[in-house]
Amino acid sequence: MGKEYVRNMGAWDGKVKGIGLMVLEFCYQLFTFAEFRNRRVFWGLITIVFAGSAIPPIAEQVIKSSFAAQRPVLMVLGDSLVAGHGLPQGEAFPAILGQMLQNDGFDVRIINAGVSGDTTAGGLARLDWSLADNPDAAIIVLGGNDLLRGLDPSASFANLDKIIKRLKARNIAVLLAGMQAPRNFGADYADEFDAIYQRLANRHNVLFYPFFLDGVALQPMMNLADGMHPNQAGISHIAIKILPQVKRLLSNMAE
């Protein structure tokens, strides 16, 4: 009688654990495919499921570890200003921004999607493979090379417009960083170019940072010898100034 009871209880325990692991796998798959902003809801639901389920402690630990690893991903799409032209390894804008966010309690994985020499057209052309890491949010820093080449502002507008549309179609939150044309390009050209960023921000209702190089452009102490690319001091200055908007971007994602 005693042995039979133990055998039956062992079989029952095995069935319960099997069912628990099936529930575990199902919930994890739901969580994986959920958008980041909805994952807190899933966590609450799954916690309720776990509270009433006989799931082995090791399995519960596995799922909690998996959730902890699901950090939001922030992509910075840009040109040499993002890639870190002329800077030591680990000193590019995305890396410094990531350090500041971490210091302020934001646990985010940042993707440096900067390519030196890229125009808005180049950024659009490589957008699909730039999205391979499935970012939850994106900062767009493009247009500086369009300026240097004197490209038509309407073409830059159209390229950025398509980039933002494709990001929003994938429910990726966007922060658009603007560029400003030097006045020696001519007042008409400069005014037309500068205006495209505000127009895009209004059109798509995205967060907007008017001038990425604010406080750095034309400041010798903030730039490399070429006078166009920020040095380490310049990158830190940019990151500090844009940080409040980046925090807003991340907060909007979690709502």
TAPE-V416147 format. One record per residue. N is the residue number from 1. RES is the residue in three letters. PHI is phi in whole degrees, -180 to 180 (NA if undefined). PSI is psi as a letter, one per 40 degrees, with the letter a starting at -180 (NA if undefined). Layout:
BEGIN
n=N res=RES phi=PHI psi=PSI
n=N res=RES phi=PHI psi=PSI
END
This chain:
BEGIN
n=1 res=MET phi=NA psi=d
n=2 res=GLY phi=-63 psi=d
n=3 res=LYS phi=-66 psi=d
n=4 res=GLU phi=-64 psi=d
n=5 res=TYR phi=-64 psi=d
n=6 res=VAL phi=-62 psi=d
n=7 res=ARG phi=-62 psi=d
n=8 res=ASN phi=-66 psi=d
n=9 res=MET phi=-64 psi=d
n=10 res=GLY phi=-65 psi=d
n=11 res=ALA phi=-64 psi=d
n=12 res=TRP phi=-65 psi=d
n=13 res=ASP phi=-61 psi=d
n=14 res=GLY phi=-64 psi=d
n=15 res=LYS phi=-66 psi=d
n=16 res=VAL phi=-61 psi=d
n=17 res=LYS phi=-64 psi=d
n=18 res=GLY phi=-63 psi=d
n=19 res=ILE phi=-64 psi=d
n=20 res=GLY phi=-60 psi=d
n=21 res=LEU phi=-68 psi=d
n=22 res=MET phi=-65 psi=d
n=23 res=VAL phi=-62 psi=d
n=24 res=LEU phi=-56 psi=d
n=25 res=GLU phi=-65 psi=d
n=26 res=PHE phi=-61 psi=d
n=27 res=CYS phi=-65 psi=d
n=28 res=TYR phi=-65 psi=d
n=29 res=GLN phi=-64 psi=d
n=30 res=LEU phi=-60 psi=d
n=31 res=PHE phi=-64 psi=d
n=32 res=THR phi=-62 psi=d
n=33 res=PHE phi=-90 psi=e
n=34 res=ALA phi=-74 psi=i
n=35 res=GLU phi=-70 psi=i
n=36 res=PHE phi=-56 psi=d
n=37 res=ARG phi=-67 psi=e
n=38 res=ASN phi=-101 psi=e
n=39 res=ARG phi=-71 psi=d
n=40 res=ARG phi=-65 psi=d
n=41 res=VAL phi=-64 psi=d
n=42 res=PHE phi=-61 psi=d
n=43 res=TRP phi=-62 psi=d
n=44 res=GLY phi=-63 psi=d
n=45 res=LEU phi=-65 psi=d
n=46 res=ILE phi=-68 psi=d
n=47 res=THR phi=-61 psi=d
n=48 res=ILE phi=-64 psi=d
n=49 res=VAL phi=-61 psi=d
n=50 res=PHE phi=-64 psi=d
n=51 res=ALA phi=-63 psi=d
n=52 res=GLY phi=-109 psi=e
n=53 res=SER phi=-118 psi=i
n=54 res=ALA phi=-90 psi=g
n=55 res=ILE phi=-95 psi=h
n=56 res=PRO phi=-55 psi=i
n=57 res=PRO phi=-53 psi=d
n=58 res=ILE phi=-67 psi=d
n=59 res=ALA phi=-69 psi=d
n=60 res=GLU phi=-62 psi=d
n=61 res=GLN phi=-65 psi=d
n=62 res=VAL phi=-62 psi=d
n=63 res=ILE phi=-68 psi=d
n=64 res=LYS phi=-65 psi=d
n=65 res=SER phi=-66 psi=d
n=66 res=SER phi=-65 psi=d
n=67 res=PHE phi=-64 psi=d
n=68 res=ALA phi=-61 psi=d
n=69 res=ALA phi=-78 psi=e
n=70 res=GLN phi=-84 psi=g
n=71 res=ARG phi=-79 psi=i
n=72 res=PRO phi=-64 psi=i
n=73 res=VAL phi=-111 psi=h
n=74 res=LEU phi=-112 psi=h
n=75 res=MET phi=-100 psi=h
n=76 res=VAL phi=-111 psi=h
n=77 res=LEU phi=-96 psi=h
n=78 res=GLY phi=-169 psi=a
n=79 res=ASP phi=-110 psi=a
n=80 res=SER phi=-65 psi=d
n=81 res=LEU phi=-65 psi=d
n=82 res=VAL phi=-95 psi=d
n=83 res=ALA phi=-62 psi=d
n=84 res=GLY phi=96 psi=f
n=85 res=HIS phi=-53 psi=h
n=86 res=GLY phi=76 psi=e
n=87 res=LEU phi=-105 psi=i
n=88 res=PRO phi=-64 psi=i
n=89 res=GLN phi=-56 psi=h
n=90 res=GLY phi=83 psi=e
n=91 res=GLU phi=-114 psi=e
n=92 res=ALA phi=-71 psi=i
n=93 res=PHE phi=-52 psi=d
n=94 res=PRO phi=-59 psi=d
n=95 res=ALA phi=-67 psi=d
n=96 res=ILE phi=-68 psi=d
n=97 res=LEU phi=-60 psi=d
n=98 res=GLY phi=-61 psi=d
n=99 res=GLN phi=-64 psi=d
n=100 res=MET phi=-67 psi=d
n=101 res=LEU phi=-63 psi=d
n=102 res=GLN phi=-63 psi=d
n=103 res=ASN phi=-62 psi=d
n=104 res=ASP phi=-96 psi=e
n=105 res=GLY phi=90 psi=e
n=106 res=PHE phi=-99 psi=h
n=107 res=ASP phi=-90 psi=g
n=108 res=VAL phi=-131 psi=i
n=109 res=ARG phi=-95 psi=h
n=110 res=ILE phi=-109 psi=h
n=111 res=ILE phi=-105 psi=h
n=112 res=ASN phi=-87 psi=h
n=113 res=ALA phi=-107 psi=f
n=114 res=GLY phi=-98 psi=h
n=115 res=VAL phi=-130 psi=h
n=116 res=SER phi=-59 psi=h
n=117 res=GLY phi=86 psi=e
n=118 res=ASP phi=-71 psi=i
n=119 res=THR phi=-101 psi=i
n=120 res=THR phi=-63 psi=d
n=121 res=ALA phi=-66 psi=d
n=122 res=GLY phi=-66 psi=d
n=123 res=GLY phi=-61 psi=d
n=124 res=LEU phi=-67 psi=d
n=125 res=ALA phi=-64 psi=d
n=126 res=ARG phi=-103 psi=e
n=127 res=LEU phi=-60 psi=d
n=128 res=ASP phi=-60 psi=d
n=129 res=TRP phi=-75 psi=d
n=130 res=SER phi=-69 psi=d
n=131 res=LEU phi=-92 psi=e
n=132 res=ALA phi=-60 psi=d
n=133 res=ASP phi=-89 psi=e
n=134 res=ASN phi=52 psi=g
n=135 res=PRO phi=-66 psi=i
n=136 res=ASP phi=-91 psi=d
n=137 res=ALA phi=-150 psi=i
n=138 res=ALA phi=-145 psi=i
n=139 res=ILE phi=-108 psi=h
n=140 res=ILE phi=-104 psi=h
n=141 res=VAL phi=-129 psi=g
n=142 res=LEU phi=-137 psi=i
n=143 res=GLY phi=128 psi=e
n=144 res=GLY phi=-62 psi=d
n=145 res=ASN phi=-76 psi=d
n=146 res=ASP phi=-61 psi=d
n=147 res=LEU phi=-63 psi=d
n=148 res=LEU phi=-60 psi=d
n=149 res=ARG phi=-93 psi=e
n=150 res=GLY phi=64 psi=f
n=151 res=LEU phi=-73 psi=i
n=152 res=ASP phi=-62 psi=h
n=153 res=PRO phi=-57 psi=d
n=154 res=SER phi=-66 psi=d
n=155 res=ALA phi=-71 psi=d
n=156 res=SER phi=-62 psi=d
n=157 res=PHE phi=-59 psi=d
n=158 res=ALA phi=-63 psi=d
n=159 res=ASN phi=-66 psi=d
n=160 res=LEU phi=-66 psi=d
n=161 res=ASP phi=-59 psi=d
n=162 res=LYS phi=-68 psi=d
n=163 res=ILE phi=-61 psi=d
n=164 res=ILE phi=-63 psi=d
n=165 res=LYS phi=-59 psi=d
n=166 res=ARG phi=-70 psi=d
n=167 res=LEU phi=-67 psi=d
n=168 res=LYS phi=-67 psi=d
n=169 res=ALA phi=-63 psi=d
n=170 res=ARG phi=-100 psi=e
n=171 res=ASN phi=60 psi=f
n=172 res=ILE phi=-97 psi=h
n=173 res=ALA phi=-67 psi=i
n=174 res=VAL phi=-125 psi=h
n=175 res=LEU phi=-120 psi=h
n=176 res=LEU phi=-98 psi=h
n=177 res=ALA phi=-101 psi=h
n=178 res=GLY phi=-87 psi=i
n=179 res=MET phi=-121 psi=i
n=180 res=GLN phi=-130 psi=h
n=181 res=ALA phi=-80 psi=h
n=182 res=PRO phi=-60 psi=i
n=183 res=ARG phi=-65 psi=d
n=184 res=ASN phi=-74 psi=e
n=185 res=PHE phi=-80 psi=e
n=186 res=GLY phi=103 psi=h
n=187 res=ALA phi=-60 psi=d
n=188 res=ASP phi=-64 psi=d
n=189 res=TYR phi=-64 psi=d
n=190 res=ALA phi=-61 psi=d
n=191 res=ASP phi=-65 psi=d
n=192 res=GLU phi=-66 psi=d
n=193 res=PHE phi=-68 psi=d
n=194 res=ASP phi=-58 psi=d
n=195 res=ALA phi=-74 psi=e
n=196 res=ILE phi=-66 psi=d
n=197 res=TYR phi=-72 psi=d
n=198 res=GLN phi=-64 psi=d
n=199 res=ARG phi=-62 psi=d
n=200 res=LEU phi=-66 psi=d
n=201 res=ALA phi=-62 psi=d
n=202 res=ASN phi=-68 psi=d
n=203 res=ARG phi=-64 psi=d
n=204 res=HIS phi=-105 psi=e
n=205 res=ASN phi=55 psi=f
n=206 res=VAL phi=-113 psi=i
n=207 res=LEU phi=-64 psi=i
n=208 res=PHE phi=-137 psi=h
n=209 res=TYR phi=-117 psi=h
n=210 res=PRO phi=-57 psi=d
n=211 res=PHE phi=-143 psi=h
n=212 res=PHE phi=-59 psi=d
n=213 res=LEU phi=-96 psi=f
n=214 res=ASP phi=-57 psi=h
n=215 res=GLY phi=83 psi=e
n=216 res=VAL phi=-117 psi=d
n=217 res=ALA phi=-58 psi=h
n=218 res=LEU phi=67 psi=e
n=219 res=GLN phi=-108 psi=h
n=220 res=PRO phi=-52 psi=d
n=221 res=MET phi=-72 psi=e
n=222 res=MET phi=-105 psi=e
n=223 res=ASN phi=-129 psi=i
n=224 res=LEU phi=-69 psi=i
n=225 res=ALA phi=-62 psi=d
n=226 res=ASP phi=-74 psi=e
n=227 res=GLY phi=75 psi=e
n=228 res=MET phi=-118 psi=d
n=229 res=HIS phi=-111 psi=h
n=230 res=PRO phi=-63 psi=i
n=231 res=ASN phi=-87 psi=a
n=232 res=GLN phi=-63 psi=d
n=233 res=ALA phi=-66 psi=d
n=234 res=GLY phi=-65 psi=d
n=235 res=ILE phi=-63 psi=d
n=236 res=SER phi=-62 psi=d
n=237 res=HIS phi=-62 psi=d
n=238 res=ILE phi=-62 psi=d
n=239 res=ALA phi=-63 psi=d
n=240 res=ILE phi=-64 psi=d
n=241 res=LYS phi=-73 psi=d
n=242 res=ILE phi=-87 psi=e
n=243 res=LEU phi=-53 psi=d
n=244 res=PRO phi=-58 psi=d
n=245 res=GLN phi=-70 psi=d
n=246 res=VAL phi=-67 psi=d
n=247 res=LYS phi=-64 psi=d
n=248 res=ARG phi=-63 psi=d
n=249 res=LEU phi=-59 psi=d
n=250 res=LEU phi=-68 psi=d
n=251 res=SER phi=-67 psi=d
n=252 res=ASN phi=-62 psi=d
n=253 res=MET phi=-63 psi=d
n=254 res=ALA phi=-84 psi=e
n=255 res=GLU phi=-75 psi=NA
END
